[in-house]
Amino acid sequence: MKRRSFIQKSSSATVAISLLPNLFIQEEEYSVLELMGKEDIKLYGEGINLRKEAHDAFLEMKKAAYSDGIDLKIVSSYRDFSRQEGIFERKFINYTDEGMEPIAAIEKIIEYSTIPGTSRHHWGTDADIIDGYRKVEGDVLDPEKYGNGGPYEDFKLWMDENSETYGYHLVYTDEPKRRGFKYEPWHYSYAPLSIPMLEAFRGKNIIALLETEQFYGAEHFTRAFLRRYIQNNILDINRDLL
Ligand SMILES: [Zn+2]
């Protein structure tokens, strides 16, 4: 009781906290449920939906981009487990209905979509970003639109130059030797939060967690497949984020 009133009343408490070494502050624990998108987390900003720190940094970056004539617009950020499950199951049913073997269907899904429970979009740290000023026909998440002569070329050049200043890093780069998910020039991650979250996730038994899942297609996961998926799709990303 005494201690609590001291913390509430004393203005020096704030000073003391800000002086704590980083190590102590970064010791925040992330639960399995939180890392797998199965827990409600606090999200900030209409149309932004990111954790507080990532939201604040995004707004700063957005302001800077405005002054260079680019409107950073998030098309997708936080997704919970059941959203990702819906995406995965719909694709699995479509591909297998078209006559694909289950394993081939899963391999095709994981070119761009994650297995539910393993998406970085579960963390509230990652976002798919475009330039809202550009009028674009068809799918905005198409790598060609971010290249030479594409409508998002200026966006990509601006992000290459500036995003890391705000803590945002591309996850699925176009390095030729990278495996796992294909090049996604729209998918950025707020590194100060997502690096410790990936580390926490790696510390869990991901294979055992996925083996207990019941969604369509999950019954075809083998240990070897899951091991390769973790190695390639979860861990073969931009090295800045490891
Ligand atoms: Zn994404």
py3Dmol code that shows the C-alpha trace and the ligand (Angstrom):
import py3Dmol

protein = """\
ATOM      1  CA  MET A   1       0.000   0.000   0.000  1.00  0.00           C
ATOM      2  CA  LYS A   2       2.737   2.408   0.998  1.00  0.00           C
ATOM      3  CA  ARG A   3       4.783   1.507  -2.032  1.00  0.00           C
ATOM      4  CA  ARG A   4       1.901   2.041  -4.443  1.00  0.00           C
ATOM      5  CA  SER A   5       1.105   5.508  -3.112  1.00  0.00           C
ATOM      6  CA  PHE A   6       4.764   6.376  -3.365  1.00  0.00           C
ATOM      7  CA  ILE A   7       4.805   5.425  -7.067  1.00  0.00           C
ATOM      8  CA  GLN A   8       1.592   7.254  -7.802  1.00  0.00           C
ATOM      9  CA  LYS A   9       2.498  10.438  -6.001  1.00  0.00           C
ATOM     10  CA  SER A  10       6.185  10.774  -6.547  1.00  0.00           C
ATOM     11  CA  SER A  11       7.145  12.548  -9.735  1.00  0.00           C
ATOM     12  CA  SER A  12      10.630  11.122  -9.333  1.00  0.00           C
ATOM     13  CA  ALA A  13       9.219   7.664 -10.204  1.00  0.00           C
ATOM     14  CA  THR A  14       8.967   8.701 -13.864  1.00  0.00           C
ATOM     15  CA  VAL A  15      12.545   9.889 -13.824  1.00  0.00           C
ATOM     16  CA  ALA A  16      13.686   6.655 -12.220  1.00  0.00           C
ATOM     17  CA  ILE A  17      11.903   4.545 -14.875  1.00  0.00           C
ATOM     18  CA  SER A  18      13.409   6.507 -17.730  1.00  0.00           C
ATOM     19  CA  LEU A  19      16.847   5.902 -16.278  1.00  0.00           C
ATOM     20  CA  LEU A  20      16.489   2.129 -16.164  1.00  0.00           C
ATOM     21  CA  PRO A  21      18.830   0.354 -18.558  1.00  0.00           C
ATOM     22  CA  ASN A  22      17.298  -0.797 -21.856  1.00  0.00           C
ATOM     23  CA  LEU A  23      17.850  -4.420 -20.970  1.00  0.00           C
ATOM     24  CA  PHE A  24      15.318  -4.183 -18.193  1.00  0.00           C
ATOM     25  CA  ILE A  25      12.675  -2.474 -20.318  1.00  0.00           C
ATOM     26  CA  GLN A  26      13.017  -4.986 -23.175  1.00  0.00           C
ATOM     27  CA  GLU A  27      12.295  -7.897 -20.885  1.00  0.00           C
ATOM     28  CA  GLU A  28       8.592  -7.701 -21.736  1.00  0.00           C
ATOM     29  CA  GLU A  29       7.166 -11.173 -22.213  1.00  0.00           C
ATOM     30  CA  TYR A  30       4.954 -12.053 -25.152  1.00  0.00           C
ATOM     31  CA  SER A  31       2.555 -14.938 -24.604  1.00  0.00           C
ATOM     32  CA  VAL A  32       2.025 -17.728 -27.135  1.00  0.00           C
ATOM     33  CA  LEU A  33      -1.565 -16.587 -27.645  1.00  0.00           C
ATOM     34  CA  GLU A  34      -0.454 -13.025 -28.313  1.00  0.00           C
ATOM     35  CA  LEU A  35       2.245 -14.123 -30.769  1.00  0.00           C
ATOM     36  CA  MET A  36      -0.274 -16.312 -32.629  1.00  0.00           C
ATOM     37  CA  GLY A  37      -2.928 -13.598 -32.971  1.00  0.00           C
ATOM     38  CA  LYS A  38      -5.250 -15.299 -30.509  1.00  0.00           C
ATOM     39  CA  GLU A  39      -5.376 -12.554 -27.923  1.00  0.00           C
ATOM     40  CA  ASP A  40      -6.922  -9.086 -28.119  1.00  0.00           C
ATOM     41  CA  ILE A  41      -4.174  -6.501 -28.098  1.00  0.00           C
ATOM     42  CA  LYS A  42      -4.485  -2.743 -27.882  1.00  0.00           C
ATOM     43  CA  LEU A  43      -4.264  -1.149 -31.310  1.00  0.00           C
ATOM     44  CA  TYR A  44      -4.033   2.508 -32.214  1.00  0.00           C
ATOM     45  CA  GLY A  45      -5.192   4.794 -35.011  1.00  0.00           C
ATOM     46  CA  GLU A  46      -8.151   4.576 -37.362  1.00  0.00           C
ATOM     47  CA  GLY A  47      -6.996   2.869 -40.531  1.00  0.00           C
ATOM     48  CA  ILE A  48      -3.627   2.225 -38.894  1.00  0.00           C
ATOM     49  CA  ASN A  49      -4.283  -0.478 -36.263  1.00  0.00           C
ATOM     50  CA  LEU A  50      -0.797  -0.934 -34.892  1.00  0.00           C
ATOM     51  CA  ARG A  51       0.712  -1.116 -31.422  1.00  0.00           C
ATOM     52  CA  LYS A  52       1.299   2.297 -29.858  1.00  0.00           C
ATOM     53  CA  GLU A  53       4.999   2.665 -30.631  1.00  0.00           C
ATOM     54  CA  ALA A  54       4.602   1.409 -34.205  1.00  0.00           C
ATOM     55  CA  HIS A  55       1.583   3.695 -34.701  1.00  0.00           C
ATOM     56  CA  ASP A  56       3.463   6.774 -33.469  1.00  0.00           C
ATOM     57  CA  ALA A  57       6.450   6.050 -35.692  1.00  0.00           C
ATOM     58  CA  PHE A  58       4.150   5.439 -38.675  1.00  0.00           C
ATOM     59  CA  LEU A  59       2.496   8.836 -38.188  1.00  0.00           C
ATOM     60  CA  GLU A  60       5.889  10.561 -38.097  1.00  0.00           C
ATOM     61  CA  MET A  61       6.888   8.774 -41.285  1.00  0.00           C
ATOM     62  CA  LYS A  62       3.546   9.643 -42.902  1.00  0.00           C
ATOM     63  CA  LYS A  63       4.045  13.345 -42.128  1.00  0.00           C
ATOM     64  CA  ALA A  64       7.498  13.302 -43.686  1.00  0.00           C
ATOM     65  CA  ALA A  65       6.209  11.491 -46.788  1.00  0.00           C
ATOM     66  CA  TYR A  66       3.400  14.034 -47.229  1.00  0.00           C
ATOM     67  CA  SER A  67       5.898  16.826 -47.605  1.00  0.00           C
ATOM     68  CA  ASP A  68       7.452  14.842 -50.478  1.00  0.00           C
ATOM     69  CA  GLY A  69       4.090  14.297 -52.168  1.00  0.00           C
ATOM     70  CA  ILE A  70       3.438  10.725 -51.058  1.00  0.00           C
ATOM     71  CA  ASP A  71       0.442   9.580 -49.014  1.00  0.00           C
ATOM     72  CA  LEU A  72       1.459   6.514 -47.010  1.00  0.00           C
ATOM     73  CA  LYS A  73      -1.675   4.461 -46.694  1.00  0.00           C
ATOM     74  CA  ILE A  74      -2.018   1.163 -44.856  1.00  0.00           C
ATOM     75  CA  VAL A  75      -4.098  -1.421 -46.678  1.00  0.00           C
ATOM     76  CA  SER A  76      -3.659  -4.155 -44.068  1.00  0.00           C
ATOM     77  CA  SER A  77      -1.978  -4.218 -40.674  1.00  0.00           C
ATOM     78  CA  TYR A  78      -3.206  -6.242 -37.693  1.00  0.00           C
ATOM     79  CA  ARG A  79      -4.945  -9.497 -38.564  1.00  0.00           C
ATOM     80  CA  ASP A  80      -6.017 -11.946 -35.890  1.00  0.00           C
ATOM     81  CA  PHE A  81      -5.730 -15.721 -36.059  1.00  0.00           C
ATOM     82  CA  SER A  82      -9.254 -16.299 -37.338  1.00  0.00           C
ATOM     83  CA  ARG A  83      -8.825 -13.794 -40.194  1.00  0.00           C
ATOM     84  CA  GLN A  84      -5.658 -15.597 -41.270  1.00  0.00           C
ATOM     85  CA  GLU A  85      -7.379 -18.943 -40.827  1.00  0.00           C
ATOM     86  CA  GLY A  86     -10.159 -17.766 -43.173  1.00  0.00           C
ATOM     87  CA  ILE A  87      -7.643 -16.715 -45.834  1.00  0.00           C
ATOM     88  CA  PHE A  88      -5.733 -19.996 -45.587  1.00  0.00           C
ATOM     89  CA  GLU A  89      -8.816 -22.231 -45.616  1.00  0.00           C
ATOM     90  CA  ARG A  90     -10.451 -20.395 -48.531  1.00  0.00           C
ATOM     91  CA  LYS A  91      -7.304 -20.783 -50.629  1.00  0.00           C
ATOM     92  CA  PHE A  92      -6.870 -24.423 -49.589  1.00  0.00           C
ATOM     93  CA  ILE A  93     -10.452 -25.268 -50.559  1.00  0.00           C
ATOM     94  CA  ASN A  94     -10.210 -23.372 -53.869  1.00  0.00           C
ATOM     95  CA  TYR A  95      -6.935 -24.991 -54.941  1.00  0.00           C
ATOM     96  CA  THR A  96      -7.943 -28.508 -53.963  1.00  0.00           C
ATOM     97  CA  ASP A  97     -11.344 -28.058 -55.646  1.00  0.00           C
ATOM     98  CA  GLU A  98      -9.419 -27.175 -58.811  1.00  0.00           C
ATOM     99  CA  GLY A  99      -7.799 -30.596 -58.507  1.00  0.00           C
ATOM    100  CA  MET A 100      -4.496 -29.769 -56.815  1.00  0.00           C
ATOM    101  CA  GLU A 101      -3.037 -32.290 -54.385  1.00  0.00           C
ATOM    102  CA  PRO A 102      -3.254 -31.011 -50.769  1.00  0.00           C
ATOM    103  CA  ILE A 103       0.533 -30.688 -50.390  1.00  0.00           C
ATOM    104  CA  ALA A 104       0.832 -28.797 -53.693  1.00  0.00           C
ATOM    105  CA  ALA A 105      -2.036 -26.533 -52.634  1.00  0.00           C
ATOM    106  CA  ILE A 106      -0.279 -25.719 -49.349  1.00  0.00           C
ATOM    107  CA  GLU A 107       3.002 -25.015 -51.172  1.00  0.00           C
ATOM    108  CA  LYS A 108       1.132 -22.631 -53.483  1.00  0.00           C
ATOM    109  CA  ILE A 109      -0.596 -20.861 -50.570  1.00  0.00           C
ATOM    110  CA  ILE A 110       2.687 -20.219 -48.777  1.00  0.00           C
ATOM    111  CA  GLU A 111       4.147 -18.324 -51.715  1.00  0.00           C
ATOM    112  CA  TYR A 112       2.324 -15.253 -50.353  1.00  0.00           C
ATOM    113  CA  SER A 113       0.090 -16.278 -47.424  1.00  0.00           C
ATOM    114  CA  THR A 114       1.080 -17.564 -44.034  1.00  0.00           C
ATOM    115  CA  ILE A 115      -0.099 -20.535 -42.064  1.00  0.00           C
ATOM    116  CA  PRO A 116      -2.521 -19.147 -39.433  1.00  0.00           C
ATOM    117  CA  GLY A 117      -0.718 -18.483 -36.164  1.00  0.00           C
ATOM    118  CA  THR A 118       2.564 -17.605 -37.896  1.00  0.00           C
ATOM    119  CA  SER A 119       1.721 -14.301 -39.594  1.00  0.00           C
ATOM    120  CA  ARG A 120       3.723 -11.214 -38.705  1.00  0.00           C
ATOM    121  CA  HIS A 121       0.401  -9.419 -39.156  1.00  0.00           C
ATOM    122  CA  HIS A 122      -0.666 -11.046 -35.845  1.00  0.00           C
ATOM    123  CA  TRP A 123       1.812  -8.855 -33.974  1.00  0.00           C
ATOM    124  CA  GLY A 124       0.504  -5.325 -34.543  1.00  0.00           C
ATOM    125  CA  THR A 125       3.969  -4.348 -35.797  1.00  0.00           C
ATOM    126  CA  ASP A 126       3.694  -5.002 -39.541  1.00  0.00           C
ATOM    127  CA  ALA A 127       1.751  -3.296 -42.305  1.00  0.00           C
ATOM    128  CA  ASP A 128       1.155  -3.467 -46.049  1.00  0.00           C
ATOM    129  CA  ILE A 129       1.612   0.099 -47.287  1.00  0.00           C
ATOM    130  CA  ILE A 130       0.836   1.875 -50.578  1.00  0.00           C
ATOM    131  CA  ASP A 131       0.688   5.451 -51.892  1.00  0.00           C
ATOM    132  CA  GLY A 132      -2.906   6.619 -51.451  1.00  0.00           C
ATOM    133  CA  TYR A 133      -2.440   9.430 -53.988  1.00  0.00           C
ATOM    134  CA  ARG A 134      -2.063   6.990 -56.869  1.00  0.00           C
ATOM    135  CA  LYS A 135      -5.101   5.636 -58.660  1.00  0.00           C
ATOM    136  CA  VAL A 136      -4.316   2.046 -59.447  1.00  0.00           C
ATOM    137  CA  GLU A 137      -6.261  -0.507 -61.449  1.00  0.00           C
ATOM    138  CA  GLY A 138      -6.614  -4.015 -60.048  1.00  0.00           C
ATOM    139  CA  ASP A 139      -4.566  -5.546 -57.238  1.00  0.00           C
ATOM    140  CA  VAL A 140      -2.455  -2.963 -55.381  1.00  0.00           C
ATOM    141  CA  LEU A 141      -0.270  -5.719 -53.906  1.00  0.00           C
ATOM    142  CA  ASP A 142       1.436  -6.599 -57.173  1.00  0.00           C
ATOM    143  CA  PRO A 143       5.272  -6.397 -57.164  1.00  0.00           C
ATOM    144  CA  GLU A 144       5.384  -5.012 -60.723  1.00  0.00           C
ATOM    145  CA  LYS A 145       3.514  -1.877 -59.629  1.00  0.00           C
ATOM    146  CA  TYR A 146       6.437  -0.984 -57.331  1.00  0.00           C
ATOM    147  CA  GLY A 147       9.125  -1.311 -59.986  1.00  0.00           C
ATOM    148  CA  ASN A 148      10.384   0.890 -62.821  1.00  0.00           C
ATOM    149  CA  GLY A 149       7.549   2.790 -64.454  1.00  0.00           C
ATOM    150  CA  GLY A 150       4.972   1.392 -62.025  1.00  0.00           C
ATOM    151  CA  PRO A 151       2.500   3.628 -60.163  1.00  0.00           C
ATOM    152  CA  TYR A 152       4.246   2.968 -56.835  1.00  0.00           C
ATOM    153  CA  GLU A 153       7.804   3.471 -58.089  1.00  0.00           C
ATOM    154  CA  ASP A 154       8.121   6.844 -56.287  1.00  0.00           C
ATOM    155  CA  PHE A 155       6.657   5.329 -53.122  1.00  0.00           C
ATOM    156  CA  LYS A 156       9.234   2.527 -53.192  1.00  0.00           C
ATOM    157  CA  LEU A 157      12.129   4.922 -53.803  1.00  0.00           C
ATOM    158  CA  TRP A 158      10.949   7.136 -50.942  1.00  0.00           C
ATOM    159  CA  MET A 159      10.638   4.171 -48.579  1.00  0.00           C
ATOM    160  CA  ASP A 160      14.073   2.835 -49.602  1.00  0.00           C
ATOM    161  CA  GLU A 161      15.538   6.175 -48.636  1.00  0.00           C
ATOM    162  CA  ASN A 162      13.542   6.996 -45.506  1.00  0.00           C
ATOM    163  CA  SER A 163      11.569   4.169 -43.879  1.00  0.00           C
ATOM    164  CA  GLU A 164      14.423   2.833 -41.748  1.00  0.00           C
ATOM    165  CA  THR A 165      14.837   6.260 -40.110  1.00  0.00           C
ATOM    166  CA  TYR A 166      11.397   5.611 -38.613  1.00  0.00           C
ATOM    167  CA  GLY A 167      12.147   1.998 -37.677  1.00  0.00           C
ATOM    168  CA  TYR A 168      10.300   0.446 -40.636  1.00  0.00           C
ATOM    169  CA  HIS A 169      12.075  -2.267 -42.617  1.00  0.00           C
ATOM    170  CA  LEU A 170      11.024  -4.298 -45.625  1.00  0.00           C
ATOM    171  CA  VAL A 171      10.550  -7.934 -44.565  1.00  0.00           C
ATOM    172  CA  TYR A 172      10.382  -9.985 -47.769  1.00  0.00           C
ATOM    173  CA  THR A 173      13.156  -8.461 -49.870  1.00  0.00           C
ATOM    174  CA  ASP A 174      14.066  -9.238 -53.482  1.00  0.00           C
ATOM    175  CA  GLU A 175      17.471 -10.737 -52.615  1.00  0.00           C
ATOM    176  CA  PRO A 176      17.867 -13.573 -55.124  1.00  0.00           C
ATOM    177  CA  LYS A 177      19.050 -16.120 -52.550  1.00  0.00           C
ATOM    178  CA  ARG A 178      16.225 -15.519 -50.091  1.00  0.00           C
ATOM    179  CA  ARG A 179      13.728 -18.389 -49.782  1.00  0.00           C
ATOM    180  CA  GLY A 180      10.253 -18.434 -48.253  1.00  0.00           C
ATOM    181  CA  PHE A 181       7.691 -15.783 -49.118  1.00  0.00           C
ATOM    182  CA  LYS A 182       8.119 -14.015 -52.413  1.00  0.00           C
ATOM    183  CA  TYR A 183       9.178 -10.386 -52.773  1.00  0.00           C
ATOM    184  CA  GLU A 184       6.629  -8.077 -51.106  1.00  0.00           C
ATOM    185  CA  PRO A 185       7.608  -4.443 -51.717  1.00  0.00           C
ATOM    186  CA  TRP A 186       4.606  -3.305 -49.668  1.00  0.00           C
ATOM    187  CA  HIS A 187       5.173  -5.222 -46.412  1.00  0.00           C
ATOM    188  CA  TYR A 188       7.036  -3.224 -43.728  1.00  0.00           C
ATOM    189  CA  SER A 189       7.811  -4.087 -40.131  1.00  0.00           C
ATOM    190  CA  TYR A 190       8.459  -1.843 -37.159  1.00  0.00           C
ATOM    191  CA  ALA A 191      11.779  -3.350 -36.069  1.00  0.00           C
ATOM    192  CA  PRO A 192      12.054  -2.075 -32.464  1.00  0.00           C
ATOM    193  CA  LEU A 193       9.002  -4.173 -31.565  1.00  0.00           C
ATOM    194  CA  SER A 194       9.036  -6.979 -34.129  1.00  0.00           C
ATOM    195  CA  ILE A 195      12.638  -8.053 -33.475  1.00  0.00           C
ATOM    196  CA  PRO A 196      11.948  -8.959 -29.814  1.00  0.00           C
ATOM    197  CA  MET A 197       8.616 -10.501 -30.847  1.00  0.00           C
ATOM    198  CA  LEU A 198      10.265 -12.753 -33.435  1.00  0.00           C
ATOM    199  CA  GLU A 199      12.812 -13.734 -30.830  1.00  0.00           C
ATOM    200  CA  ALA A 200      10.032 -14.608 -28.383  1.00  0.00           C
ATOM    201  CA  PHE A 201       8.226 -16.585 -31.107  1.00  0.00           C
ATOM    202  CA  ARG A 202      11.383 -18.548 -31.950  1.00  0.00           C
ATOM    203  CA  GLY A 203      11.614 -19.464 -28.279  1.00  0.00           C
ATOM    204  CA  LYS A 204       8.262 -21.302 -28.465  1.00  0.00           C
ATOM    205  CA  ASN A 205       7.802 -24.791 -29.863  1.00  0.00           C
ATOM    206  CA  ILE A 206       6.177 -23.613 -33.103  1.00  0.00           C
ATOM    207  CA  ILE A 207       6.020 -27.098 -34.637  1.00  0.00           C
ATOM    208  CA  ALA A 208       4.183 -28.539 -31.643  1.00  0.00           C
ATOM    209  CA  LEU A 209       1.800 -25.568 -31.641  1.00  0.00           C
ATOM    210  CA  LEU A 210       0.935 -25.990 -35.330  1.00  0.00           C
ATOM    211  CA  GLU A 211       0.510 -29.758 -34.983  1.00  0.00           C
ATOM    212  CA  THR A 212      -2.401 -29.203 -32.612  1.00  0.00           C
ATOM    213  CA  GLU A 213      -4.303 -26.880 -34.997  1.00  0.00           C
ATOM    214  CA  GLN A 214      -7.549 -28.092 -36.548  1.00  0.00           C
ATOM    215  CA  PHE A 215      -8.115 -25.851 -39.599  1.00  0.00           C
ATOM    216  CA  TYR A 216      -8.587 -27.259 -43.125  1.00  0.00           C
ATOM    217  CA  GLY A 217      -5.301 -28.436 -44.556  1.00  0.00           C
ATOM    218  CA  ALA A 218      -3.493 -28.643 -41.199  1.00  0.00           C
ATOM    219  CA  GLU A 219      -3.820 -32.442 -41.209  1.00  0.00           C
ATOM    220  CA  HIS A 220      -1.367 -32.534 -44.139  1.00  0.00           C
ATOM    221  CA  PHE A 221       1.465 -30.790 -42.292  1.00  0.00           C
ATOM    222  CA  THR A 222       4.400 -33.085 -41.668  1.00  0.00           C
ATOM    223  CA  ARG A 223       7.244 -32.369 -39.285  1.00  0.00           C
ATOM    224  CA  ALA A 224       9.686 -31.986 -42.193  1.00  0.00           C
ATOM    225  CA  PHE A 225       7.337 -29.550 -43.935  1.00  0.00           C
ATOM    226  CA  LEU A 226       6.879 -27.441 -40.791  1.00  0.00           C
ATOM    227  CA  ARG A 227      10.614 -27.398 -40.095  1.00  0.00           C
ATOM    228  CA  ARG A 228      11.289 -26.140 -43.619  1.00  0.00           C
ATOM    229  CA  TYR A 229       8.444 -23.606 -43.371  1.00  0.00           C
ATOM    230  CA  ILE A 230       9.902 -22.113 -40.182  1.00  0.00           C
ATOM    231  CA  GLN A 231      13.386 -22.012 -41.683  1.00  0.00           C
ATOM    232  CA  ASN A 232      12.338 -20.469 -45.000  1.00  0.00           C
ATOM    233  CA  ASN A 233       9.121 -18.536 -44.439  1.00  0.00           C
ATOM    234  CA  ILE A 234       9.524 -17.287 -40.885  1.00  0.00           C
ATOM    235  CA  LEU A 235      13.290 -16.899 -40.631  1.00  0.00           C
ATOM    236  CA  ASP A 236      14.601 -16.244 -44.164  1.00  0.00           C
ATOM    237  CA  ILE A 237      13.702 -12.549 -44.122  1.00  0.00           C
ATOM    238  CA  ASN A 238      15.538  -9.252 -44.266  1.00  0.00           C
ATOM    239  CA  ARG A 239      18.501  -9.803 -41.906  1.00  0.00           C
ATOM    240  CA  ASP A 240      17.904  -6.406 -40.272  1.00  0.00           C
ATOM    241  CA  LEU A 241      14.868  -7.982 -38.632  1.00  0.00           C
ATOM    242  CA  LEU A 242      16.591 -10.987 -37.058  1.00  0.00           C
TER     243      LEU A 242
END
"""
ligand_1 = """\
1
ZN
Zn 1.788 -8.181 -45.424
"""
view = py3Dmol.view(width=600, height=400)
view.addModel(protein, "pdb")
view.setStyle({"model": 0}, {"cartoon": {"style": "trace"}})
view.addModel(ligand_1, "xyz")
view.setStyle({"model": 1}, {"stick": {}})
view.zoomTo()
view.show()
